[in-house]
Amino acid sequence: MSKRASQLLKEEMDYMGPVRLKDVEETQQKIVSIIRKLEDSGEIVVARSGEDEMVV
């Protein structure tokens, strides 16, 4: 992530304020679910530790 993108993300997080842990965990699960669907459909490849690295 570029320094500028990092700064923008930090500013947005400061603006939003505190977030409930439950909301964070629910959103993380949604992201994981989307990633798994994309991986299953072959749209993305996720390199896991211990496996050969592949960039697609």
PDBQT receptor file of N, H, CA, C and O in Angstrom, charges set to zero:
ATOM      1  N   MET A   1       0.839  -1.165   0.000  1.00  0.00    +0.000 N 
ATOM      2  CA  MET A   1       0.000   0.000   0.000  1.00  0.00    +0.000 C 
ATOM      3  C   MET A   1       0.890   1.236   0.000  1.00  0.00    +0.000 C 
ATOM      4  O   MET A   1       1.863   1.316   0.749  1.00  0.00    +0.000 OA
ATOM      5  N   SER A   2       0.552   2.166  -0.825  1.00  0.00    +0.000 N 
ATOM      6  H   SER A   2      -0.238   2.101  -1.434  1.00  0.00    +0.000 HD
ATOM      7  CA  SER A   2       1.353   3.388  -0.900  1.00  0.00    +0.000 C 
ATOM      8  C   SER A   2       1.191   4.205   0.382  1.00  0.00    +0.000 C 
ATOM      9  O   SER A   2       0.241   4.019   1.142  1.00  0.00    +0.000 OA
ATOM     10  N   LYS A   3       2.134   5.105   0.600  1.00  0.00    +0.000 N 
ATOM     11  H   LYS A   3       2.906   5.257  -0.018  1.00  0.00    +0.000 HD
ATOM     12  CA  LYS A   3       2.059   5.960   1.788  1.00  0.00    +0.000 C 
ATOM     13  C   LYS A   3       0.806   6.820   1.753  1.00  0.00    +0.000 C 
ATOM     14  O   LYS A   3       0.163   7.034   2.781  1.00  0.00    +0.000 OA
ATOM     15  N   ARG A   4       0.463   7.311   0.570  1.00  0.00    +0.000 N 
ATOM     16  H   ARG A   4       0.986   7.138  -0.264  1.00  0.00    +0.000 HD
ATOM     17  CA  ARG A   4      -0.734   8.165   0.438  1.00  0.00    +0.000 C 
ATOM     18  C   ARG A   4      -2.000   7.369   0.734  1.00  0.00    +0.000 C 
ATOM     19  O   ARG A   4      -2.877   7.854   1.450  1.00  0.00    +0.000 OA
ATOM     20  N   ALA A   5      -2.109   6.159   0.199  1.00  0.00    +0.000 N 
ATOM     21  H   ALA A   5      -1.396   5.766  -0.382  1.00  0.00    +0.000 HD
ATOM     22  CA  ALA A   5      -3.276   5.320   0.456  1.00  0.00    +0.000 C 
ATOM     23  C   ALA A   5      -3.359   4.959   1.933  1.00  0.00    +0.000 C 
ATOM     24  O   ALA A   5      -4.444   4.909   2.512  1.00  0.00    +0.000 OA
ATOM     25  N   SER A   6      -2.207   4.709   2.530  1.00  0.00    +0.000 N 
ATOM     26  H   SER A   6      -1.326   4.749   2.060  1.00  0.00    +0.000 HD
ATOM     27  CA  SER A   6      -2.155   4.396   3.953  1.00  0.00    +0.000 C 
ATOM     28  C   SER A   6      -2.660   5.568   4.777  1.00  0.00    +0.000 C 
ATOM     29  O   SER A   6      -3.438   5.382   5.713  1.00  0.00    +0.000 OA
ATOM     30  N   GLN A   7      -2.226   6.761   4.439  1.00  0.00    +0.000 N 
ATOM     31  H   GLN A   7      -1.594   6.911   3.679  1.00  0.00    +0.000 HD
ATOM     32  CA  GLN A   7      -2.656   7.960   5.154  1.00  0.00    +0.000 C 
ATOM     33  C   GLN A   7      -4.159   8.163   5.004  1.00  0.00    +0.000 C 
ATOM     34  O   GLN A   7      -4.835   8.490   5.980  1.00  0.00    +0.000 OA
ATOM     35  N   LEU A   8      -4.691   7.977   3.806  1.00  0.00    +0.000 N 
ATOM     36  H   LEU A   8      -4.142   7.711   3.013  1.00  0.00    +0.000 HD
ATOM     37  CA  LEU A   8      -6.124   8.136   3.589  1.00  0.00    +0.000 C 
ATOM     38  C   LEU A   8      -6.923   7.122   4.414  1.00  0.00    +0.000 C 
ATOM     39  O   LEU A   8      -7.963   7.456   4.982  1.00  0.00    +0.000 OA
ATOM     40  N   LEU A   9      -6.430   5.886   4.476  1.00  0.00    +0.000 N 
ATOM     41  H   LEU A   9      -5.585   5.614   4.015  1.00  0.00    +0.000 HD
ATOM     42  CA  LEU A   9      -7.099   4.853   5.258  1.00  0.00    +0.000 C 
ATOM     43  C   LEU A   9      -7.093   5.219   6.743  1.00  0.00    +0.000 C 
ATOM     44  O   LEU A   9      -8.112   5.084   7.420  1.00  0.00    +0.000 OA
ATOM     45  N   LYS A  10      -5.955   5.678   7.243  1.00  0.00    +0.000 N 
ATOM     46  H   LYS A  10      -5.128   5.787   6.693  1.00  0.00    +0.000 HD
ATOM     47  CA  LYS A  10      -5.867   6.087   8.645  1.00  0.00    +0.000 C 
ATOM     48  C   LYS A  10      -6.826   7.235   8.942  1.00  0.00    +0.000 C 
ATOM     49  O   LYS A  10      -7.485   7.238   9.982  1.00  0.00    +0.000 OA
ATOM     50  N   GLU A  11      -6.911   8.200   8.045  1.00  0.00    +0.000 N 
ATOM     51  H   GLU A  11      -6.376   8.198   7.200  1.00  0.00    +0.000 HD
ATOM     52  CA  GLU A  11      -7.823   9.324   8.245  1.00  0.00    +0.000 C 
ATOM     53  C   GLU A  11      -9.268   8.861   8.268  1.00  0.00    +0.000 C 
ATOM     54  O   GLU A  11     -10.062   9.332   9.083  1.00  0.00    +0.000 OA
ATOM     55  N   GLU A  12      -9.611   7.948   7.384  1.00  0.00    +0.000 N 
ATOM     56  H   GLU A  12      -8.966   7.565   6.722  1.00  0.00    +0.000 HD
ATOM     57  CA  GLU A  12     -10.972   7.426   7.342  1.00  0.00    +0.000 C 
ATOM     58  C   GLU A  12     -11.306   6.657   8.622  1.00  0.00    +0.000 C 
ATOM     59  O   GLU A  12     -12.415   6.764   9.145  1.00  0.00    +0.000 OA
ATOM     60  N   MET A  13     -10.339   5.880   9.122  1.00  0.00    +0.000 N 
ATOM     61  H   MET A  13      -9.438   5.793   8.697  1.00  0.00    +0.000 HD
ATOM     62  CA  MET A  13     -10.552   5.137  10.355  1.00  0.00    +0.000 C 
ATOM     63  C   MET A  13     -10.745   6.095  11.533  1.00  0.00    +0.000 C 
ATOM     64  O   MET A  13     -11.598   5.860  12.389  1.00  0.00    +0.000 OA
ATOM     65  N   ASP A  14      -9.967   7.161  11.581  1.00  0.00    +0.000 N 
ATOM     66  H   ASP A  14      -9.274   7.352  10.886  1.00  0.00    +0.000 HD
ATOM     67  CA  ASP A  14     -10.115   8.156  12.646  1.00  0.00    +0.000 C 
ATOM     68  C   ASP A  14     -11.488   8.822  12.577  1.00  0.00    +0.000 C 
ATOM     69  O   ASP A  14     -12.116   9.076  13.605  1.00  0.00    +0.000 OA
ATOM     70  N   TYR A  15     -11.939   9.097  11.375  1.00  0.00    +0.000 N 
ATOM     71  H   TYR A  15     -11.429   8.891  10.540  1.00  0.00    +0.000 HD
ATOM     72  CA  TYR A  15     -13.233   9.746  11.172  1.00  0.00    +0.000 C 
ATOM     73  C   TYR A  15     -14.381   8.845  11.629  1.00  0.00    +0.000 C 
ATOM     74  O   TYR A  15     -15.358   9.323  12.206  1.00  0.00    +0.000 OA
ATOM     75  N   MET A  16     -14.261   7.534  11.368  1.00  0.00    +0.000 N 
ATOM     76  H   MET A  16     -13.467   7.145  10.899  1.00  0.00    +0.000 HD
ATOM     77  CA  MET A  16     -15.324   6.590  11.718  1.00  0.00    +0.000 C 
ATOM     78  C   MET A  16     -15.442   6.394  13.221  1.00  0.00    +0.000 C 
ATOM     79  O   MET A  16     -16.539   6.174  13.733  1.00  0.00    +0.000 OA
ATOM     80  N   GLY A  17     -14.330   6.473  13.926  1.00  0.00    +0.000 N 
ATOM     81  H   GLY A  17     -13.438   6.652  13.509  1.00  0.00    +0.000 HD
ATOM     82  CA  GLY A  17     -14.354   6.256  15.364  1.00  0.00    +0.000 C 
ATOM     83  C   GLY A  17     -14.385   4.769  15.702  1.00  0.00    +0.000 C 
ATOM     84  O   GLY A  17     -14.167   3.917  14.840  1.00  0.00    +0.000 OA
ATOM     85  N   PRO A  18     -14.661   4.470  16.981  1.00  0.00    +0.000 N 
ATOM     86  CA  PRO A  18     -14.648   3.070  17.434  1.00  0.00    +0.000 C 
ATOM     87  C   PRO A  18     -15.720   2.220  16.749  1.00  0.00    +0.000 C 
ATOM     88  O   PRO A  18     -16.797   2.712  16.411  1.00  0.00    +0.000 OA
ATOM     89  N   VAL A  19     -15.410   0.952  16.552  1.00  0.00    +0.000 N 
ATOM     90  H   VAL A  19     -14.535   0.552  16.827  1.00  0.00    +0.000 HD
ATOM     91  CA  VAL A  19     -16.327   0.006  15.937  1.00  0.00    +0.000 C 
ATOM     92  C   VAL A  19     -16.438  -1.206  16.857  1.00  0.00    +0.000 C 
ATOM     93  O   VAL A  19     -15.445  -1.644  17.438  1.00  0.00    +0.000 OA
ATOM     94  N   ARG A  20     -17.640  -1.739  16.988  1.00  0.00    +0.000 N 
ATOM     95  H   ARG A  20     -18.446  -1.383  16.517  1.00  0.00    +0.000 HD
ATOM     96  CA  ARG A  20     -17.827  -2.907  17.854  1.00  0.00    +0.000 C 
ATOM     97  C   ARG A  20     -17.094  -4.110  17.278  1.00  0.00    +0.000 C 
ATOM     98  O   ARG A  20     -17.072  -4.314  16.064  1.00  0.00    +0.000 OA
ATOM     99  N   LEU A  21     -16.494  -4.902  18.158  1.00  0.00    +0.000 N 
ATOM    100  H   LEU A  21     -16.512  -4.736  19.144  1.00  0.00    +0.000 HD
ATOM    101  CA  LEU A  21     -15.758  -6.095  17.762  1.00  0.00    +0.000 C 
ATOM    102  C   LEU A  21     -16.648  -7.044  16.966  1.00  0.00    +0.000 C 
ATOM    103  O   LEU A  21     -16.197  -7.643  15.990  1.00  0.00    +0.000 OA
ATOM    104  N   LYS A  22     -17.897  -7.185  17.372  1.00  0.00    +0.000 N 
ATOM    105  H   LYS A  22     -18.264  -6.699  18.166  1.00  0.00    +0.000 HD
ATOM    106  CA  LYS A  22     -18.841  -8.059  16.668  1.00  0.00    +0.000 C 
ATOM    107  C   LYS A  22     -18.984  -7.642  15.205  1.00  0.00    +0.000 C 
ATOM    108  O   LYS A  22     -19.012  -8.491  14.314  1.00  0.00    +0.000 OA
ATOM    109  N   ASP A  23     -19.075  -6.337  14.961  1.00  0.00    +0.000 N 
ATOM    110  H   ASP A  23     -19.052  -5.648  15.685  1.00  0.00    +0.000 HD
ATOM    111  CA  ASP A  23     -19.210  -5.839  13.594  1.00  0.00    +0.000 C 
ATOM    112  C   ASP A  23     -17.952  -6.126  12.775  1.00  0.00    +0.000 C 
ATOM    113  O   ASP A  23     -18.031  -6.468  11.595  1.00  0.00    +0.000 OA
ATOM    114  N   VAL A  24     -16.794  -5.983  13.418  1.00  0.00    +0.000 N 
ATOM    115  H   VAL A  24     -16.730  -5.705  14.376  1.00  0.00    +0.000 HD
ATOM    116  CA  VAL A  24     -15.525  -6.266  12.736  1.00  0.00    +0.000 C 
ATOM    117  C   VAL A  24     -15.457  -7.745  12.353  1.00  0.00    +0.000 C 
ATOM    118  O   VAL A  24     -15.099  -8.080  11.224  1.00  0.00    +0.000 OA
ATOM    119  N   GLU A  25     -15.798  -8.617  13.280  1.00  0.00    +0.000 N 
ATOM    120  H   GLU A  25     -16.089  -8.345  14.197  1.00  0.00    +0.000 HD
ATOM    121  CA  GLU A  25     -15.733 -10.057  13.020  1.00  0.00    +0.000 C 
ATOM    122  C   GLU A  25     -16.714 -10.478  11.937  1.00  0.00    +0.000 C 
ATOM    123  O   GLU A  25     -16.385 -11.321  11.102  1.00  0.00    +0.000 OA
ATOM    124  N   GLU A  26     -17.915  -9.903  11.938  1.00  0.00    +0.000 N 
ATOM    125  H   GLU A  26     -18.181  -9.219  12.617  1.00  0.00    +0.000 HD
ATOM    126  CA  GLU A  26     -18.903 -10.218  10.904  1.00  0.00    +0.000 C 
ATOM    127  C   GLU A  26     -18.395  -9.792   9.524  1.00  0.00    +0.000 C 
ATOM    128  O   GLU A  26     -18.540 -10.529   8.549  1.00  0.00    +0.000 OA
ATOM    129  N   THR A  27     -17.810  -8.620   9.452  1.00  0.00    +0.000 N 
ATOM    130  H   THR A  27     -17.693  -8.021  10.245  1.00  0.00    +0.000 HD
ATOM    131  CA  THR A  27     -17.285  -8.122   8.186  1.00  0.00    +0.000 C 
ATOM    132  C   THR A  27     -16.114  -8.972   7.709  1.00  0.00    +0.000 C 
ATOM    133  O   THR A  27     -15.993  -9.244   6.514  1.00  0.00    +0.000 OA
ATOM    134  N   GLN A  28     -15.245  -9.397   8.636  1.00  0.00    +0.000 N 
ATOM    135  H   GLN A  28     -15.344  -9.176   9.607  1.00  0.00    +0.000 HD
ATOM    136  CA  GLN A  28     -14.134 -10.276   8.274  1.00  0.00    +0.000 C 
ATOM    137  C   GLN A  28     -14.655 -11.586   7.682  1.00  0.00    +0.000 C 
ATOM    138  O   GLN A  28     -14.102 -12.078   6.698  1.00  0.00    +0.000 OA
ATOM    139  N   GLN A  29     -15.697 -12.148   8.259  1.00  0.00    +0.000 N 
ATOM    140  H   GLN A  29     -16.146 -11.748   9.059  1.00  0.00    +0.000 HD
ATOM    141  CA  GLN A  29     -16.260 -13.392   7.751  1.00  0.00    +0.000 C 
ATOM    142  C   GLN A  29     -16.847 -13.207   6.356  1.00  0.00    +0.000 C 
ATOM    143  O   GLN A  29     -16.729 -14.089   5.505  1.00  0.00    +0.000 OA
ATOM    144  N   LYS A  30     -17.480 -12.057   6.124  1.00  0.00    +0.000 N 
ATOM    145  H   LYS A  30     -17.576 -11.340   6.815  1.00  0.00    +0.000 HD
ATOM    146  CA  LYS A  30     -18.014 -11.778   4.781  1.00  0.00    +0.000 C 
ATOM    147  C   LYS A  30     -16.883 -11.713   3.762  1.00  0.00    +0.000 C 
ATOM    148  O   LYS A  30     -17.011 -12.236   2.654  1.00  0.00    +0.000 OA
ATOM    149  N   ILE A  31     -15.782 -11.076   4.132  1.00  0.00    +0.000 N 
ATOM    150  H   ILE A  31     -15.678 -10.651   5.032  1.00  0.00    +0.000 HD
ATOM    151  CA  ILE A  31     -14.633 -10.965   3.229  1.00  0.00    +0.000 C 
ATOM    152  C   ILE A  31     -14.057 -12.340   2.934  1.00  0.00    +0.000 C 
ATOM    153  O   ILE A  31     -13.757 -12.653   1.782  1.00  0.00    +0.000 OA
ATOM    154  N   VAL A  32     -13.900 -13.162   3.960  1.00  0.00    +0.000 N 
ATOM    155  H   VAL A  32     -14.144 -12.908   4.896  1.00  0.00    +0.000 HD
ATOM    156  CA  VAL A  32     -13.366 -14.518   3.774  1.00  0.00    +0.000 C 
ATOM    157  C   VAL A  32     -14.286 -15.319   2.864  1.00  0.00    +0.000 C 
ATOM    158  O   VAL A  32     -13.813 -16.056   1.999  1.00  0.00    +0.000 OA
ATOM    159  N   SER A  33     -15.587 -15.184   3.050  1.00  0.00    +0.000 N 
ATOM    160  H   SER A  33     -15.971 -14.585   3.753  1.00  0.00    +0.000 HD
ATOM    161  CA  SER A  33     -16.549 -15.899   2.209  1.00  0.00    +0.000 C 
ATOM    162  C   SER A  33     -16.423 -15.483   0.746  1.00  0.00    +0.000 C 
ATOM    163  O   SER A  33     -16.449 -16.332  -0.146  1.00  0.00    +0.000 OA
ATOM    164  N   ILE A  34     -16.290 -14.197   0.500  1.00  0.00    +0.000 N 
ATOM    165  H   ILE A  34     -16.269 -13.508   1.224  1.00  0.00    +0.000 HD
ATOM    166  CA  ILE A  34     -16.136 -13.701  -0.876  1.00  0.00    +0.000 C 
ATOM    167  C   ILE A  34     -14.841 -14.227  -1.483  1.00  0.00    +0.000 C 
ATOM    168  O   ILE A  34     -14.826 -14.648  -2.640  1.00  0.00    +0.000 OA
ATOM    169  N   ILE A  35     -13.770 -14.207  -0.723  1.00  0.00    +0.000 N 
ATOM    170  H   ILE A  35     -13.782 -13.865   0.216  1.00  0.00    +0.000 HD
ATOM    171  CA  ILE A  35     -12.478 -14.708  -1.214  1.00  0.00    +0.000 C 
ATOM    172  C   ILE A  35     -12.587 -16.180  -1.571  1.00  0.00    +0.000 C 
ATOM    173  O   ILE A  35     -12.088 -16.601  -2.614  1.00  0.00    +0.000 OA
ATOM    174  N   ARG A  36     -13.232 -16.966  -0.723  1.00  0.00    +0.000 N 
ATOM    175  H   ARG A  36     -13.638 -16.624   0.125  1.00  0.00    +0.000 HD
ATOM    176  CA  ARG A  36     -13.386 -18.409  -1.004  1.00  0.00    +0.000 C 
ATOM    177  C   ARG A  36     -14.192 -18.640  -2.271  1.00  0.00    +0.000 C 
ATOM    178  O   ARG A  36     -13.851 -19.511  -3.071  1.00  0.00    +0.000 OA
ATOM    179  N   LYS A  37     -15.269 -17.863  -2.467  1.00  0.00    +0.000 N 
ATOM    180  H   LYS A  37     -15.547 -17.155  -1.817  1.00  0.00    +0.000 HD
ATOM    181  CA  LYS A  37     -16.075 -18.005  -3.687  1.00  0.00    +0.000 C 
ATOM    182  C   LYS A  37     -15.245 -17.677  -4.924  1.00  0.00    +0.000 C 
ATOM    183  O   LYS A  37     -15.310 -18.390  -5.926  1.00  0.00    +0.000 OA
ATOM    184  N   LEU A  38     -14.460 -16.592  -4.855  1.00  0.00    +0.000 N 
ATOM    185  H   LEU A  38     -14.407 -16.013  -4.042  1.00  0.00    +0.000 HD
ATOM    186  CA  LEU A  38     -13.621 -16.219  -5.996  1.00  0.00    +0.000 C 
ATOM    187  C   LEU A  38     -12.554 -17.266  -6.257  1.00  0.00    +0.000 C 
ATOM    188  O   LEU A  38     -12.223 -17.550  -7.408  1.00  0.00    +0.000 OA
ATOM    189  N   GLU A  39     -12.019 -17.836  -5.195  1.00  0.00    +0.000 N 
ATOM    190  H   GLU A  39     -12.287 -17.605  -4.260  1.00  0.00    +0.000 HD
ATOM    191  CA  GLU A  39     -11.009 -18.886  -5.343  1.00  0.00    +0.000 C 
ATOM    192  C   GLU A  39     -11.633 -20.143  -5.956  1.00  0.00    +0.000 C 
ATOM    193  O   GLU A  39     -11.044 -20.758  -6.845  1.00  0.00    +0.000 OA
ATOM    194  N   ASP A  40     -12.814 -20.522  -5.487  1.00  0.00    +0.000 N 
ATOM    195  H   ASP A  40     -13.293 -20.022  -4.765  1.00  0.00    +0.000 HD
ATOM    196  CA  ASP A  40     -13.498 -21.708  -6.022  1.00  0.00    +0.000 C 
ATOM    197  C   ASP A  40     -13.856 -21.550  -7.499  1.00  0.00    +0.000 C 
ATOM    198  O   ASP A  40     -13.834 -22.519  -8.258  1.00  0.00    +0.000 OA
ATOM    199  N   SER A  41     -14.185 -20.320  -7.898  1.00  0.00    +0.000 N 
ATOM    200  H   SER A  41     -14.202 -19.533  -7.281  1.00  0.00    +0.000 HD
ATOM    201  CA  SER A  41     -14.558 -20.084  -9.293  1.00  0.00    +0.000 C 
ATOM    202  C   SER A  41     -13.335 -19.903 -10.195  1.00  0.00    +0.000 C 
ATOM    203  O   SER A  41     -13.467 -19.804 -11.415  1.00  0.00    +0.000 OA
ATOM    204  N   GLY A  42     -12.138 -19.860  -9.586  1.00  0.00    +0.000 N 
ATOM    205  H   GLY A  42     -12.031 -19.941  -8.595  1.00  0.00    +0.000 HD
ATOM    206  CA  GLY A  42     -10.923 -19.718 -10.370  1.00  0.00    +0.000 C 
ATOM    207  C   GLY A  42     -10.579 -18.283 -10.740  1.00  0.00    +0.000 C 
ATOM    208  O   GLY A  42      -9.667 -18.046 -11.531  1.00  0.00    +0.000 OA
ATOM    209  N   GLU A  43     -11.308 -17.324 -10.170  1.00  0.00    +0.000 N 
ATOM    210  H   GLU A  43     -12.049 -17.518  -9.527  1.00  0.00    +0.000 HD
ATOM    211  CA  GLU A  43     -11.048 -15.926 -10.505  1.00  0.00    +0.000 C 
ATOM    212  C   GLU A  43      -9.809 -15.378  -9.812  1.00  0.00    +0.000 C 
ATOM    213  O   GLU A  43      -9.175 -14.446 -10.307  1.00  0.00    +0.000 OA
ATOM    214  N   ILE A  44      -9.463 -15.962  -8.655  1.00  0.00    +0.000 N 
ATOM    215  H   ILE A  44      -9.977 -16.719  -8.253  1.00  0.00    +0.000 HD
ATOM    216  CA  ILE A  44      -8.246 -15.562  -7.959  1.00  0.00    +0.000 C 
ATOM    217  C   ILE A  44      -7.523 -16.810  -7.476  1.00  0.00    +0.000 C 
ATOM    218  O   ILE A  44      -8.121 -17.877  -7.341  1.00  0.00    +0.000 OA
ATOM    219  N   VAL A  45      -6.235 -16.662  -7.220  1.00  0.00    +0.000 N 
ATOM    220  H   VAL A  45      -5.750 -15.795  -7.329  1.00  0.00    +0.000 HD
ATOM    221  CA  VAL A  45      -5.432 -17.727  -6.645  1.00  0.00    +0.000 C 
ATOM    222  C   VAL A  45      -4.846 -17.192  -5.351  1.00  0.00    +0.000 C 
ATOM    223  O   VAL A  45      -4.226 -16.129  -5.329  1.00  0.00    +0.000 OA
ATOM    224  N   VAL A  46      -5.046 -17.936  -4.277  1.00  0.00    +0.000 N 
ATOM    225  H   VAL A  46      -5.550 -18.799  -4.294  1.00  0.00    +0.000 HD
ATOM    226  CA  VAL A  46      -4.542 -17.519  -2.976  1.00  0.00    +0.000 C 
ATOM    227  C   VAL A  46      -3.364 -18.409  -2.619  1.00  0.00    +0.000 C 
ATOM    228  O   VAL A  46      -3.513 -19.622  -2.476  1.00  0.00    +0.000 OA
ATOM    229  N   ALA A  47      -2.186 -17.800  -2.474  1.00  0.00    +0.000 N 
ATOM    230  H   ALA A  47      -2.065 -16.814  -2.589  1.00  0.00    +0.000 HD
ATOM    231  CA  ALA A  47      -0.993 -18.549  -2.081  1.00  0.00    +0.000 C 
ATOM    232  C   ALA A  47      -1.009 -18.708  -0.572  1.00  0.00    +0.000 C 
ATOM    233  O   ALA A  47      -1.172 -17.732   0.161  1.00  0.00    +0.000 OA
ATOM    234  N   ARG A  48      -0.841 -19.923  -0.116  1.00  0.00    +0.000 N 
ATOM    235  H   ARG A  48      -0.708 -20.715  -0.711  1.00  0.00    +0.000 HD
ATOM    236  CA  ARG A  48      -0.813 -20.195   1.313  1.00  0.00    +0.000 C 
ATOM    237  C   ARG A  48       0.602 -20.571   1.713  1.00  0.00    +0.000 C 
ATOM    238  O   ARG A  48       1.378 -21.055   0.890  1.00  0.00    +0.000 OA
ATOM    239  N   SER A  49       0.932 -20.352   2.955  1.00  0.00    +0.000 N 
ATOM    240  H   SER A  49       0.301 -19.959   3.624  1.00  0.00    +0.000 HD
ATOM    241  CA  SER A  49       2.297 -20.657   3.413  1.00  0.00    +0.000 C 
ATOM    242  C   SER A  49       2.592 -22.136   3.198  1.00  0.00    +0.000 C 
ATOM    243  O   SER A  49       1.730 -22.998   3.371  1.00  0.00    +0.000 OA
ATOM    244  N   GLY A  50       3.835 -22.400   2.816  1.00  0.00    +0.000 N 
ATOM    245  H   GLY A  50       4.535 -21.700   2.675  1.00  0.00    +0.000 HD
ATOM    246  CA  GLY A  50       4.248 -23.774   2.578  1.00  0.00    +0.000 C 
ATOM    247  C   GLY A  50       3.969 -24.256   1.158  1.00  0.00    +0.000 C 
ATOM    248  O   GLY A  50       4.404 -25.346   0.788  1.00  0.00    +0.000 OA
ATOM    249  N   GLU A  51       3.267 -23.482   0.369  1.00  0.00    +0.000 N 
ATOM    250  H   GLU A  51       2.913 -22.596   0.669  1.00  0.00    +0.000 HD
ATOM    251  CA  GLU A  51       2.986 -23.854  -1.013  1.00  0.00    +0.000 C 
ATOM    252  C   GLU A  51       3.855 -23.021  -1.948  1.00  0.00    +0.000 C 
ATOM    253  O   GLU A  51       4.413 -22.001  -1.544  1.00  0.00    +0.000 OA
ATOM    254  N   ASP A  52       3.965 -23.460  -3.189  1.00  0.00    +0.000 N 
ATOM    255  H   ASP A  52       3.512 -24.289  -3.517  1.00  0.00    +0.000 HD
ATOM    256  CA  ASP A  52       4.678 -22.674  -4.190  1.00  0.00    +0.000 C 
ATOM    257  C   ASP A  52       3.959 -21.363  -4.392  1.00  0.00    +0.000 C 
ATOM    258  O   ASP A  52       2.730 -21.321  -4.447  1.00  0.00    +0.000 OA
ATOM    259  N   GLU A  53       4.728 -20.284  -4.505  1.00  0.00    +0.000 N 
ATOM    260  H   GLU A  53       5.727 -20.318  -4.460  1.00  0.00    +0.000 HD
ATOM    261  CA  GLU A  53       4.103 -18.993  -4.755  1.00  0.00    +0.000 C 
ATOM    262  C   GLU A  53       3.686 -18.878  -6.197  1.00  0.00    +0.000 C 
ATOM    263  O   GLU A  53       4.399 -19.311  -7.102  1.00  0.00    +0.000 OA
ATOM    264  N   MET A  54       2.515 -18.287  -6.407  1.00  0.00    +0.000 N 
ATOM    265  H   MET A  54       1.936 -17.936  -5.671  1.00  0.00    +0.000 HD
ATOM    266  CA  MET A  54       2.013 -18.089  -7.752  1.00  0.00    +0.000 C 
ATOM    267  C   MET A  54       1.326 -16.744  -7.799  1.00  0.00    +0.000 C 
ATOM    268  O   MET A  54       0.528 -16.426  -6.917  1.00  0.00    +0.000 OA
ATOM    269  N   VAL A  55       1.616 -15.960  -8.794  1.00  0.00    +0.000 N 
ATOM    270  H   VAL A  55       2.264 -16.218  -9.510  1.00  0.00    +0.000 HD
ATOM    271  CA  VAL A  55       0.966 -14.676  -8.968  1.00  0.00    +0.000 C 
ATOM    272  C   VAL A  55       0.168 -14.744 -10.250  1.00  0.00    +0.000 C 
ATOM    273  O   VAL A  55       0.704 -15.053 -11.314  1.00  0.00    +0.000 OA
ATOM    274  N   VAL A  56      -1.126 -14.452 -10.142  1.00  0.00    +0.000 N 
ATOM    275  H   VAL A  56      -1.561 -14.202  -9.278  1.00  0.00    +0.000 HD
ATOM    276  CA  VAL A  56      -1.995 -14.518 -11.318  1.00  0.00    +0.000 C 
ATOM    277  C   VAL A  56      -2.647 -13.175 -11.514  1.00  0.00    +0.000 C 
ATOM    278  O   VAL A  56      -3.426 -12.998 -12.450  1.00  0.00    +0.000 OA
TER     279      VAL A  56
